[in-house]
């Protein structure tokens, strides 16, 4: 099935499509911009099943979040808008069992892979803060856990210890300083989780991937909206803040291999 034919499954007239090209710098899904002769363009995505094993469950989460945001947003605020397929679902599964979805393309917007100024950082922080504000009355219990233990630091530390014990790459003897660096900070790393488990920090709806390139900006570098809602689940707001600082404070893209640039 061609990309154009997939678009028709979302009720897009193939005769109106003038361009269909890869789009963006994302590493998870295959993303395309669909330009049409009409006054609206679209984003088409093939969802990565290797990461999101239950696509219908993930899509249901996104539907709930967008529906809630639509009811709470201001009159002139733009938000991601998903198209429904011919069967009324927010995704389409092709003959190879691959999942696809489409969004309305928000024209006049752009993304950044790095924070280039304090103003950009402020706008991104405001966007994620507004996202949290609009969802403050949404019960996180209504969201499925699509990536189990995604931000569970105890689980990550368990994997860390297993990697040291197994030493598959035979490098443990070369990095004792790095291992000690992490182990000496375990108490600080687990503090939010411990406070949450004691009921001192509430579970909220969190984005869980608050990178700078998950905010759309307009031509004047003002934040338009938060995108990439795949990882929206219950969590602690501190993790969203920390993830935003992790990427926002970096002087290069997160997958930069030249450490001199970081």
C-alpha positions as a Markdown table, in Angstrom:
| # | Residue | x | y | z |
|---|---|---|---|---|
| 1 | Unk | 0.0 | 0.0 | 0.0 |
| 2 | Unk | 1.4 | 3.4 | -1.0 |
| 3 | Unk | 1.6 | 6.4 | 1.3 |
| 4 | Unk | -1.0 | 8.1 | -0.9 |
| 5 | Unk | -3.4 | 5.2 | -0.5 |
| 6 | Unk | -2.8 | 5.3 | 3.3 |
| 7 | Unk | -3.9 | 8.9 | 3.2 |
| 8 | Unk | -7.1 | 8.0 | 1.5 |
| 9 | Unk | -7.9 | 5.7 | 4.5 |
| 10 | Unk | -8.2 | 9.0 | 6.4 |
| 11 | Unk | -10.7 | 10.4 | 3.9 |
| 12 | Unk | -8.0 | 12.5 | 2.1 |
| 13 | Unk | -8.8 | 12.8 | -1.7 |
| 14 | Unk | -5.6 | 11.5 | -3.5 |
| 15 | Unk | -6.3 | 14.0 | -6.3 |
| 16 | Unk | -5.7 | 16.8 | -3.9 |
| 17 | Unk | -2.3 | 15.6 | -2.7 |
| 18 | Unk | 0.5 | 17.6 | -4.4 |
| 19 | Unk | 3.5 | 16.6 | -2.2 |
| 20 | Unk | 4.3 | 13.8 | 0.3 |
| 21 | Unk | 7.8 | 14.1 | 1.8 |
| 22 | Unk | 9.7 | 13.0 | 4.9 |
| 23 | Unk | 9.4 | 15.6 | 7.6 |
| 24 | Unk | 11.1 | 16.6 | 10.8 |
| 25 | Unk | 14.0 | 15.3 | 12.9 |
| 26 | Unk | 12.3 | 12.7 | 15.1 |
| 27 | Unk | 13.9 | 9.3 | 15.6 |
| 28 | Unk | 10.9 | 7.2 | 16.8 |
| 29 | Unk | 8.2 | 7.3 | 14.1 |
| 30 | Unk | 8.4 | 7.7 | 10.3 |
| 31 | Unk | 6.9 | 11.1 | 9.7 |
| 32 | Unk | 5.8 | 12.8 | 6.4 |
| 33 | Unk | 4.3 | 16.1 | 5.5 |
| 34 | Unk | 1.3 | 15.8 | 3.2 |
| 35 | Unk | 0.7 | 19.0 | 1.2 |
| 36 | Unk | -2.6 | 19.4 | -0.6 |
| 37 | Unk | -4.3 | 21.8 | -3.0 |
| 38 | Unk | -6.8 | 22.7 | -0.3 |
| 39 | Unk | -6.1 | 25.1 | 2.5 |
| 40 | Unk | -4.9 | 22.4 | 4.9 |
| 41 | Unk | -1.9 | 20.2 | 5.0 |
| 42 | Unk | -1.3 | 17.1 | 7.1 |
| 43 | Unk | 1.2 | 15.0 | 9.1 |
| 44 | Unk | 1.3 | 11.3 | 8.3 |
| 45 | Unk | 3.1 | 9.0 | 10.7 |
| 46 | Unk | 3.9 | 5.3 | 10.8 |
| 47 | Unk | 4.0 | 4.4 | 14.4 |
| 48 | Unk | 7.0 | 2.5 | 15.8 |
| 49 | Unk | 5.6 | -0.8 | 17.1 |
| 50 | Unk | 9.0 | -1.7 | 18.5 |
| 51 | Unk | 8.6 | 1.0 | 21.1 |
| 52 | Unk | 4.8 | 1.2 | 21.5 |
| 53 | Unk | 3.6 | -2.4 | 21.6 |
| 54 | Unk | -0.1 | -1.5 | 22.1 |
| 55 | Unk | -0.8 | 1.2 | 19.6 |
| 56 | Unk | -4.6 | 1.3 | 20.1 |
| 57 | Unk | -4.1 | 1.8 | 23.8 |
| 58 | Unk | -1.6 | 4.7 | 23.2 |
| 59 | Unk | -4.0 | 6.3 | 20.7 |
| 60 | Unk | -6.8 | 6.1 | 23.2 |
| 61 | Unk | -4.7 | 8.0 | 25.7 |
| 62 | Unk | -4.0 | 10.7 | 23.1 |
| 63 | Unk | -7.7 | 11.0 | 22.2 |
| 64 | Unk | -8.6 | 11.5 | 25.9 |
| 65 | Unk | -5.9 | 14.1 | 26.4 |
| 66 | Unk | -6.7 | 16.1 | 23.2 |
| 67 | Unk | -10.4 | 16.0 | 24.1 |
| 68 | Unk | -9.7 | 17.4 | 27.5 |
| 69 | Unk | -7.4 | 20.1 | 26.2 |
| 70 | Unk | -9.9 | 21.2 | 23.6 |
| 71 | Unk | -12.5 | 21.8 | 26.4 |
| 72 | Unk | -10.0 | 23.8 | 28.6 |
| 73 | Unk | -8.0 | 25.8 | 26.0 |
| 74 | Unk | -8.5 | 29.5 | 25.3 |
| 75 | Unk | -10.4 | 30.5 | 22.2 |
| 76 | Unk | -7.4 | 31.2 | 20.0 |
| 77 | Unk | -5.1 | 28.5 | 21.3 |
| 78 | Unk | -4.0 | 25.8 | 18.7 |
| 79 | Unk | -3.7 | 22.2 | 19.6 |
| 80 | Unk | -2.8 | 18.9 | 17.8 |
| 81 | Unk | -5.8 | 17.6 | 15.9 |
| 82 | Unk | -6.0 | 14.0 | 14.9 |
| 83 | Unk | -7.9 | 12.7 | 11.8 |
| 84 | Unk | -10.2 | 9.7 | 12.1 |
| 85 | Unk | -9.9 | 6.8 | 9.6 |
| 86 | Unk | -12.8 | 5.5 | 7.6 |
| 87 | Unk | -13.8 | 3.1 | 10.4 |
| 88 | Unk | -13.9 | 5.9 | 13.0 |
| 89 | Unk | -10.6 | 5.0 | 14.7 |
| 90 | Unk | -7.7 | 7.4 | 15.2 |
| 91 | Unk | -5.4 | 5.0 | 13.4 |
| 92 | Unk | -5.2 | 2.7 | 10.4 |
| 93 | Unk | -3.6 | -0.7 | 10.3 |
| 94 | Unk | -2.3 | -1.8 | 6.8 |
| 95 | Unk | -1.8 | -5.2 | 5.3 |
| 96 | Unk | 1.6 | -5.5 | 7.0 |
| 97 | Unk | 0.1 | -4.8 | 10.4 |
| 98 | Unk | 1.8 | -1.4 | 10.6 |
| 99 | Unk | -0.1 | 1.4 | 12.3 |
| 100 | Unk | -0.6 | 4.8 | 10.8 |
| 101 | Unk | -2.1 | 8.1 | 12.0 |
| 102 | Unk | -2.7 | 11.6 | 10.6 |
| 103 | Unk | -2.7 | 15.0 | 12.2 |
| 104 | Unk | -3.7 | 18.4 | 10.8 |
| 105 | Unk | -0.4 | 20.3 | 10.1 |
| 106 | Unk | -0.3 | 23.5 | 12.0 |
| 107 | Unk | 1.0 | 26.0 | 9.4 |
| 108 | Unk | 3.5 | 28.7 | 10.2 |
| 109 | Unk | 5.2 | 26.7 | 13.0 |
| 110 | Unk | 8.6 | 25.2 | 13.5 |
| 111 | Unk | 10.6 | 23.3 | 16.1 |
| 112 | Unk | 14.1 | 23.6 | 17.6 |
| 113 | Unk | 16.4 | 20.7 | 18.5 |
| 114 | Unk | 18.4 | 22.9 | 20.8 |
| 115 | Unk | 17.6 | 25.8 | 23.1 |
| 116 | Unk | 19.3 | 28.8 | 21.4 |
| 117 | Unk | 18.3 | 31.6 | 23.8 |
| 118 | Unk | 16.8 | 32.3 | 27.2 |
| 119 | Unk | 13.7 | 33.5 | 25.4 |
| 120 | Unk | 13.2 | 30.1 | 23.6 |
| 121 | Unk | 13.7 | 28.4 | 27.0 |
| 122 | Unk | 11.1 | 30.6 | 28.6 |
| 123 | Unk | 8.6 | 30.0 | 25.8 |
| 124 | Unk | 9.1 | 26.2 | 26.0 |
| 125 | Unk | 8.7 | 26.2 | 29.8 |
| 126 | Unk | 5.6 | 28.3 | 29.5 |
| 127 | Unk | 4.2 | 25.8 | 27.0 |
| 128 | Unk | 4.8 | 22.8 | 29.2 |
| 129 | Unk | 3.5 | 24.7 | 32.2 |
| 130 | Unk | 0.3 | 25.6 | 30.4 |
| 131 | Unk | 0.0 | 21.9 | 29.3 |
| 132 | Unk | 0.1 | 20.9 | 33.0 |
| 133 | Unk | -2.3 | 23.6 | 34.0 |
| 134 | Unk | -4.9 | 22.5 | 31.5 |
| 135 | Unk | -4.7 | 18.9 | 32.7 |
| 136 | Unk | -4.6 | 19.6 | 36.4 |
| 137 | Unk | -8.2 | 18.4 | 36.8 |
| 138 | Unk | -7.7 | 15.3 | 34.6 |
| 139 | Unk | -7.6 | 12.1 | 36.7 |
| 140 | Unk | -4.4 | 10.2 | 35.7 |
| 141 | Unk | -6.1 | 6.9 | 36.6 |
| 142 | Unk | -8.0 | 7.3 | 33.3 |
| 143 | Unk | -4.7 | 6.9 | 31.3 |
| 144 | Unk | -3.2 | 3.6 | 30.5 |
| 145 | Unk | 0.5 | 2.9 | 31.2 |
| 146 | Unk | 1.7 | 2.5 | 27.6 |
| 147 | Unk | 5.4 | 2.4 | 28.5 |
| 148 | Unk | 5.5 | 0.5 | 31.9 |
| 149 | Unk | 8.1 | 1.9 | 34.3 |
| 150 | Unk | 9.2 | 4.5 | 31.8 |
| 151 | Unk | 10.4 | 7.0 | 34.4 |
| 152 | Unk | 10.7 | 4.5 | 37.3 |
| 153 | Unk | 14.2 | 5.3 | 38.6 |
| 154 | Unk | 14.3 | 2.2 | 40.8 |
| 155 | Unk | 13.8 | 0.1 | 37.7 |
| 156 | Unk | 16.5 | 2.0 | 35.8 |
| 157 | Unk | 18.9 | 1.4 | 38.6 |
| 158 | Unk | 18.0 | -2.3 | 38.6 |
| 159 | Unk | 18.9 | -2.4 | 34.9 |
| 160 | Unk | 22.1 | -0.5 | 35.7 |
| 161 | Unk | 23.1 | -3.1 | 38.3 |
| 162 | Unk | 22.3 | -6.0 | 36.0 |
| 163 | Unk | 24.4 | -4.4 | 33.3 |
| 164 | Unk | 27.4 | -4.1 | 35.7 |
| 165 | Unk | 27.0 | -7.7 | 36.9 |
| 166 | Unk | 26.7 | -9.1 | 33.4 |
| 167 | Unk | 29.4 | -6.9 | 31.9 |
| 168 | Unk | 28.6 | -8.0 | 28.4 |
| 169 | Unk | 30.8 | -5.5 | 26.7 |
| 170 | Unk | 33.7 | -6.1 | 29.2 |
| 171 | Unk | 34.0 | -2.5 | 30.0 |
| 172 | Unk | 33.2 | -2.4 | 33.8 |
| 173 | Unk | 36.8 | -2.5 | 34.8 |
| 174 | Unk | 37.5 | 0.6 | 32.7 |
| 175 | Unk | 34.8 | 2.8 | 34.2 |
| 176 | Unk | 34.9 | 2.5 | 38.0 |
| 177 | Unk | 34.7 | 6.3 | 38.4 |
| 178 | Unk | 31.6 | 6.6 | 36.3 |
| 179 | Unk | 29.9 | 3.7 | 38.2 |
| 180 | Unk | 30.8 | 5.3 | 41.6 |
| 181 | Unk | 29.5 | 8.7 | 40.3 |
| 182 | Unk | 26.0 | 7.2 | 39.8 |
| 183 | Unk | 26.0 | 5.0 | 42.9 |
| 184 | Unk | 26.9 | 8.0 | 45.1 |
| 185 | Unk | 23.8 | 9.8 | 43.9 |
| 186 | Unk | 21.3 | 7.1 | 44.3 |
| 187 | Unk | 19.8 | 8.7 | 47.3 |
| 188 | Unk | 19.1 | 12.0 | 45.4 |
| 189 | Unk | 18.0 | 10.2 | 42.3 |
| 190 | Unk | 15.3 | 8.2 | 44.2 |
| 191 | Unk | 14.0 | 11.0 | 46.4 |
| 192 | Unk | 11.1 | 12.0 | 44.2 |
| 193 | Unk | 9.9 | 8.4 | 43.8 |
| 194 | Unk | 10.2 | 7.8 | 47.5 |
| 195 | Unk | 8.2 | 10.9 | 48.3 |
| 196 | Unk | 5.6 | 9.9 | 45.8 |
| 197 | Unk | 5.3 | 6.5 | 47.3 |
| 198 | Unk | 4.7 | 8.1 | 50.7 |
| 199 | Unk | 1.9 | 10.2 | 49.3 |
| 200 | Unk | 3.8 | 13.5 | 49.7 |
| 201 | Unk | 3.9 | 14.2 | 46.0 |
| 202 | Unk | 0.7 | 13.6 | 43.9 |
| 203 | Unk | 0.5 | 11.6 | 40.8 |
| 204 | Unk | -0.5 | 13.9 | 37.9 |
| 205 | Unk | -0.9 | 13.7 | 34.1 |
| 206 | Unk | 2.7 | 14.2 | 32.8 |
| 207 | Unk | 4.1 | 14.5 | 29.3 |
| 208 | Unk | 7.2 | 12.4 | 30.0 |
| 209 | Unk | 9.1 | 13.7 | 27.0 |
| 210 | Unk | 9.6 | 17.4 | 27.6 |
| 211 | Unk | 12.3 | 18.0 | 25.0 |
| 212 | Unk | 12.5 | 21.4 | 23.3 |
| 213 | Unk | 11.6 | 19.8 | 20.0 |
| 214 | Unk | 8.2 | 18.8 | 21.4 |
| 215 | Unk | 7.1 | 22.4 | 21.4 |
| 216 | Unk | 5.9 | 24.2 | 18.2 |
| 217 | Unk | 6.9 | 27.8 | 17.8 |
| 218 | Unk | 5.5 | 30.5 | 15.5 |
| 219 | Unk | 7.4 | 32.8 | 13.2 |
| 220 | Unk | 8.0 | 35.2 | 16.1 |
| 221 | Unk | 9.4 | 32.4 | 18.3 |
| 222 | Unk | 6.4 | 32.3 | 20.5 |
| 223 | Unk | 5.3 | 28.9 | 21.8 |
| 224 | Unk | 2.1 | 27.6 | 20.0 |
| 225 | Unk | 1.5 | 24.2 | 21.6 |
| 226 | Unk | 3.0 | 21.0 | 23.0 |
| 227 | Unk | 3.2 | 18.0 | 20.6 |
| 228 | Unk | 4.2 | 14.3 | 20.7 |
| 229 | Unk | 1.6 | 13.1 | 23.2 |
| 230 | Unk | 2.6 | 9.4 | 22.9 |
| 231 | Unk | 4.2 | 9.2 | 26.3 |
| 232 | Unk | 1.5 | 11.1 | 28.2 |
| 233 | Unk | 0.8 | 9.0 | 31.3 |
| 234 | Unk | 0.6 | 9.4 | 35.1 |
| 235 | Unk | 3.7 | 10.5 | 36.7 |
| 236 | Unk | 5.4 | 13.1 | 38.9 |
| 237 | Unk | 5.7 | 16.7 | 37.6 |
| 238 | Unk | 9.3 | 16.8 | 38.8 |
| 239 | Unk | 10.2 | 14.3 | 36.1 |
| 240 | Unk | 8.9 | 16.6 | 33.4 |
| 241 | Unk | 10.8 | 19.5 | 34.9 |
| 242 | Unk | 14.0 | 17.4 | 35.0 |
| 243 | Unk | 13.7 | 16.1 | 31.5 |
| 244 | Unk | 13.2 | 19.7 | 30.2 |
| 245 | Unk | 16.3 | 20.8 | 32.0 |
| 246 | Unk | 18.3 | 17.8 | 30.8 |
| 247 | Unk | 17.7 | 18.7 | 27.2 |
| 248 | Unk | 17.2 | 22.5 | 27.5 |
| 249 | Unk | 20.6 | 23.0 | 29.2 |
| 250 | Unk | 22.5 | 21.0 | 26.6 |
| 251 | Unk | 24.6 | 22.9 | 24.1 |
| 252 | Unk | 24.1 | 20.3 | 21.4 |
| 253 | Unk | 21.5 | 17.8 | 20.3 |
| 254 | Unk | 21.0 | 14.9 | 22.7 |
| 255 | Unk | 22.4 | 12.4 | 20.2 |
| 256 | Unk | 25.6 | 14.4 | 19.5 |
| 257 | Unk | 28.6 | 12.1 | 19.4 |
| 258 | Unk | 31.2 | 14.9 | 19.6 |
| 259 | Unk | 31.4 | 15.5 | 23.4 |
| 260 | Unk | 33.4 | 18.6 | 22.8 |
| 261 | Unk | 30.2 | 20.3 | 21.6 |
| 262 | Unk | 28.3 | 19.2 | 24.7 |
